[in-house]
Amino acid sequence: MLEYEYDDESDEQDRKDLDETLKRFRESVRSGQWQQGAPTPEALEPIVQFCLETNKFDDALTFAKMWVEKAPYASDAWHKLGMSYGSLNRWYEALDAYDHSLQLDPCDADVVVNRAIALEQLGRLDEANEVVDEVLANDSSNLDALFTKALILQKRGRHDEAIRIFGYLSRQDGYERDASFEMAICHEAIEQYTQAIAVYDALIDIDAYDQNAWFNKGVICGKKGAFRESIRCYDMATVINNDFVNAWFNMGNAYAHLGRSEEAVEAYRQAHRADPTDIPVIHNLASSLEESGMFREAIETFTKALAMDTSHAQSFYGRGTCYDALELHNEALADYEAALALEPDYADLWYAKADVLFNLRRLDESLVAYRKALDLQPDDAECWYDYASTHLEAGNVLEALQGFTECTRLLPHWAEAYFATAKTICAAGQPAMAVPFLEKSFELDPTKRDEFSSDFPLIAGPLGMEYLIHALKNHEGKS
């Protein structure tokens, strides 16, 4: 027992010594003055290894470069340089470093496998697969090579094969967690959500404080439409790590799906507190504030997002809809036009611009915008309705009739479309032709009879109204 305690204390002291050495080296690099002379390769090797093990990847790269300069013929120095680049996702430079290492020691299997990983990350799957297969042909028990093989299969969409390998690796010492996560990702990719959740549950059984397992389980539950369960998972992830931005963000999205806008706002506020610079968080916070009717605060929040990214079209759009809700139509129009300058093929934006132009009584411009929205999204029945209504208000009866006819084609059970068609025909002085459309609207929605009594006298006139009432009564009598 004393021997193990002694070893633990010794390891802890070694880490403290390395940490102190790292601090000295950092300061020497910063100042350009090495107090005790430049470090030797022998001094740099443990520092680089320590930095890699403790995720100090920028430091690892700095000192790995120094190591290579001092020992350019050391294969391990080039290997660690490649690992440092890889840890920072600088894969081209990592590949170059691994190639240098293999020129010095072509038989180092660890370097060969890491080179395959770099090729896989760069999307050069055929080359990566060839390298891995060669390693496995010489040593089928090389688990790093097997893990890389599974990643290649995963990227190629051969998820069932990848799942079998990850399943095997998840039972091997040192690979349990990483292989399990990748296996769950494969299940998710082929929509085997129940199996993916089972993997995350197994990880949680091993470590109830695995925030990523809780988070990933929440994502899968959301994909299944189980938003309450996903909220519970995100809640656990944020209990473990209160600054888990993505968990707060996804929790807000789940609340929004459930229509619980106040709770969505609070979740987005927490995400914003954890990372004040995350623009999607700020945008969704603003959108939830808008959903809650808090338009002025939403405008302030959208403005904050736009201050960080002036090309964020969705925030211009969102702020515009808030201005619209407050009947600040000119401000809304300016935002819609700014958003359209960034996303000119966004049908909903053209629709919103058309609506606000209509509210500003700029009917001709409104019709142009409606037409653009319909060119982009020709099956939008509501847009056809507003387009036709605007034509009717502008006195373009034939165009209005064509628009309402398109509505009844797209939504044959929409009473309002038939009712509006009847109005348009009456406005053209043809009450007899309006009767079947009125009858259809009454059949689909009996409350339209009350609207008929209030709306049509002004449209049809006394004689037209008398004719319509008589014709409708005759139809009811025949029925």
N, C-alpha and C positions, 0 to 999 in steps of 0.2 A: 504494500500500500504506500509506504513512504517513497519507494522508488518511482511509482507513477506520479505521486504528488511532486516529487523533485523534477521529473521530466516536464510536467505541466508548467511549473514555475520557470524552468529553464527556457521553454518555448516562449513563454510570455515575456521573459527578459530579452530574448533574442528579437522579438517583435518590437519591443520598446527601443532597443538599440538601433534596429533598422529604421524605425520611425525618426529617431533623432538624427541619424545619418542622412536620411532623405531631406529633412529640414535644412541641414547644413548644405547639402548639395544644391537644393533649390535656391538658397540665398546666394551661393557662389555663382550659380548660373545667372541669377537676377543682377548681381553686382558686377559680374565679369571678373571677379577677383577670387581665386581659389586660395584660401588661407593656408592650407597645408599641401599645396601643389595639386595639379590635376589628378583626378582619380585614376587608378590603374584598372585594366580590364577585370582583374580579380575583385576589385572593390565594386565595380559597376554591375557585375553579374548578379549578386544577391539583391541589389537594389532594384534592378529591372524585374526580377522574379517577384519580389515583394510588391512592387507596384501593380503587376499583372494580377496577383492573387487578391489584392485589396481594391481592385477596380480603379486605380489611379492611372488611367490610361494615357493621359497627356504627359504625366511624369515618365511613364514607362517608355513612351516614344522619345522623349528628350534624351533619356539616358541610354536607350538602346542605340540611338544614332551616335552618341559619344563612344559607346562600346565598339560599334562597327568601325568608327574612325581609328580607334586605337588598336583594334585587332581585326583587320579586314580579312584575315584568312581563318577566322574562327567561325565554323559553321553554325554553332549555337548562337553566336551574336546575331547573325543574319536571320536565324530562325525566330529569335525573340523580337527582332525588329519587325518581321512579318506579322507576328502575333499582335504586336502593339498597333500596327496599322489596321489589322483586321478588327481589333477591339473598337477602333474608331470608324469602322465601316469604310475604310479607305482601301478597297480591295485590289485595285490595280497596283498600288504601291506594295501591298502585302504580297501579291503574286510575284512581283519583281524580286522582293527580298527572299522569298522561298526559293526562287530559281537560283539566286546567288548561293544560298545555303546548300542546295543540292549539287551545285557544281563542285563544292568542296567536300561533300559527303553524300554521294548518290544513294546510299543504302539506308539512310535514316528514315524509317517508316513513319515516324511522327511528322516529319516535315512533309513527306509525300502526302499524307492524309490532309494536313493543313492546306497544302497546295490544292488538293481536290475541293476542299471547302471553299477556298477563294474562287475557284472556277465555278462552283455551284452558285455562289453568291452573285457572280457576274453573269449568270444565265448561260454559261458555256457548258451545258449539261452533258453533251456527248463526250467532251474531253474529260469532265469530272468523273463520269461514269466509267470511262476507260481506265482512269487512274485507280479508282476505288476497286474495280474488278481485279486489277493486277495485284493490288495489296491483298485482297481477300483470297486470291488464288494461292498466294504464298503463305497466308496466315488467316485462316477462316475465323479465328477467335479474336481478331482485331476489332474491338467494339466501336472505336472511333470511326473506323472505315465503314462498319455496318450501319452506324447512325447516319453517316453521310449518304450511304446508299439509299436509306429510307427517305432522307430529305429529297434526293433526286427523284425518286419514285413519286413522292408527294407533289413536287413541282410539275411532273409530267402528267399528273391527274390519275396516276395508278394507285388510288388511295387504299384499295383493299390489300394490295401487296405491302404498301407502306405500313398499314395498321398491323399486319402480322409481325413485321420486323420490330416496330415500336413496342408491340405487346411483349415480345421476347426481351427487348432491352429494358423495359420497365421493371423486369424482375431481376436485373443485374445490378450489383453494387455500384453506386455512383451515377447510375443512369435513370434511377427510378422516376425522379421528378421531370426531367427534361423530356424523356421518352413518353411519359404519360401525357404531358401537355401536347406534344406533337400528335400523339394518337388521337386525342380529343379533337384537335383541329382537323384531322382527317375525317373523323366521324361527322363533324360539323359540315365539312365541304360537300359530303354526299347526303346531307340532311338526315343523318342518323342521330337525331337530337337526343333521344333517350339514352343511347350508348355514350354519347359525349357527356351528358350529365352524370352518368354512372361513373365515368372516369374522374370527373371533378369531385364527386362525392367521396370516392376512394382517396383522393389526395387530401381532402378536408378531414377524413377520418385519421389520416396519418398526422396532419398538422392543421388543427382547427384555426390557426392564425395565418393561414396562407391566403393573403389578400388577393393574389392573382387568380387562385382557384375559385374563390367566391365571386370575383368580378367576371371571370369567363363563364361561370355557371349562370350568372345573371344575364349575360349576353344571349346564351342559348335559350333561356326561359323566355326572354323577350322575343326571340325569333319564333318560338312556339305560340306566342300571343299570351303567355302566362305573365302578364305585367306585374301583378301583385307579388308573385314569387320572385320575379327579377328584382323588384324593389327591395325585398327582404335580403336578397344576396348582396346588392349594392350597399345596403345599410350595414351589413356585416363587414364588407370591405372598408367602409369609411370609419367604422368603429375601430378596426385594426389600424388604419392609417387615415387620420382625419384630413390629411392633405392630398388624398387620392382624387385628383381632378377628374379623371375619366369616369370614376365611379359616381361622383356627384353629378357629373354631366349626364351620364346615362340614366341615373335615377330621375333627373329632371325630365328627360325624354319619356321615361315610363309613366311618370305622373301625368305628363301632357297627353299621352295616348289614352289615359283613363279619364281625361277631362278634369283632372284635379289641378287647376291652374295655380292656385295659391301655394300648394305644396311643391309644384314644379318651380315656381319662382324662388322658394326658399332653397331648394336643391341647387339651382343655378347660382344663387347668391353665394352658397358655400363653395361651389366650384370657382367662382370669380375671386373669392377671398383667397383660395389656395393658389390661384394663378391669375393675377389681374391683367395679364397680357394675352390671354387666350381669346381670340376673336370669335370663334364659334360659340364659346360659352357666353360671351357678352351678347352676341346676336340672339341666342336662344333665351337668355334672360329677358332681353327686350321684347321678344315675341310673346313670352308668357305674361309679361306685364301688360302688353297690348290685349292679350286674351282675357286678362282680368279686368279690362276697362281702365287701366291706369295709364292713359294715353300720354300724358305729359312726362311722366317718369320714363315711359318706354321711349319717347322721343329723345330724352337726355341720354338714355343708354345706347340707342342706335347711333347717336351722334358720337358717343365715346368709341364705339366700334369703328366708325368711319374716320375718326381722328387717327386711329392706328393703321387703317388700311382704306385709302380713298378709292380702291377698286373693288370694294365688297358690295356687289350689286344687290345682294339680298337685304343688306341693311338700308340701302337707299329705298328699296321697295317697301320694307317694313316701316320705315319712318314715314314714307309717303302715305301708307294706309292709316297711320295714326293721325297725320295731318288731315286726311280725308274725313276720319271719324269726328274730328273737331271742327269740320267744315272750313278748314283753312285750305281752300282748294288750290290757290296759286302756289302755296308752298308744296302741296302734294304733287302738283304737276311738275314742278322743278325737280323733285326727287325721282319721279317716274322717268323723266327724260334723262336724268343722270344715270339711272339704272339701265335704260335702254341703250345709251351710248356704250355701255359695257357689255350688255347681253341683248343685241338687237333681235334675236330670234326667240325671245321668251314671250309666248302667247299671252300668259296671264298679265304681264306688264303692259302689253298693248291694250288689253281689256280694261285694266285699271286706268290707264291714261284716257281711254275713250270715255269711261264713266265720269272722270273728273272734268273732261272737256264738255261733256253734256251738262254737268252741274254748273259750269261756267257759261252755259248757253252758247257755246261755240260749236254749233251742230254740224257744220260741214267738216270741221277738223275731227270731230268726234266720229263721224261716219267713216272717215279715212282710217282712223285708229281701229275701229271695230272690224273693218274689212281686213286690215293687216292681221289682227288676232285670229280671224276666221281662216285666212289663208294658211296660217301656221297650225291651227287646230280646228279643222272643219267640222268636227263632230260635237262641238260645244253648243248644245241646244240653248242654254241660257244666254250665251253671247249672241246667237242668232235672234233670240227674243229681244234683247236690248237694241241690237242693230235695227231690227224691224220697227221697234217702238220709236226709235229716233227718226227713221225715215217717215213714219206716220206723222210725228210731230212737225217734221220739216215739210209736210205736204206731199211727200212722194208715195202715193198710195200703192202704185203697182209694185215698187220695190219693197214696201212694207209687207204686202200680201205674199210676195215671194219668200221673204224672210220667215214669216209665220208658218207658211207651208213647209219650210224646211224644219221648223220646230216640231210640227206634227209628224213628220217623217221620222225624225230622230227619236222622239218620245211620244209614241202613239197613245199613251195613257195619261198625258199631261193635259188636264182640263183647261188650264190657263191659255195654252196655245190655241185651242179651238175657239175659246171665248174671244181672244184677241183677233183671230182671223175673222170671226163674225163682225166684230167692231169695224175692222178695216173695210170689209165688203159693204157694210152699211154706210161708212163714210164715203164710199164711192157711189152711193145712190142705188145700190142693188140689194134691198132688204130680202127679196125672195131667195137670193142665193145664200144669204146668211143663215137661213133657218136650219139646215142640216148641221151646221157647225155649232149653233146654239144647242140643238138637241143633244149633240155628242158631249158638249161640255157639261150639260145638266145631268146626263147619264153618269159621267165620270165623277162629278162633284155637285150634288144637289144644292149646295150653298150658292152656286153661281146664279140661281134664280133671283136671289135677293140683289146681287150685283147688277143683274139685268135690269131690274126695276129702277135702280138708282142711276146707272150709267148710260143706258141706251136712249132715254128721251132726248138728251142733248145731241146724240149722234144721229139717230134715225129721224128725228122730228116727229110732229104729231101724227102725220099720215103714215109714215114708216112704222112708227110704234104701234099704231092701230093694226096695221097689216101683220106685224110680227106676232102680236098677242093672238090675233085671230088664227094665224097659221099654226102657231104652237098649240093652241087649244084643239084645232082640228087633228093635229098629229096625236095628241093625247087621247082624243076620242077614238081614233082608229086603233090605237094601241089597246 
